[in-house]
């Protein structure tokens, strides 16, 4: 979390779109201060596909995640890593995700 150097208000991430690029900036809602976050992204990099949601990338090390006894629907292994995310509205329950310790298949269950 970053704060505005002028007024101390929490900065929010804003997307500024132009032609084929999406620029991310940190912007102060109170005084209007803004600063770039990172290099421009193409629209395809900034916006996920409509039918997909990235819940945990393949580059993330899952070994520190807790495991539980649950059957993998793909390979029938009996153990999986698990984590929870708020994928819907804040007034709805969280979604629990599992990743098989054997075949790395990932699936979810709604609470």
Helices and strands as residue ranges (DSSP letters): E 12-18, E 21-27, E 34-36, E 41-42, H 43-46, E 67-69, E 79-85, E 95-100, E 106-110
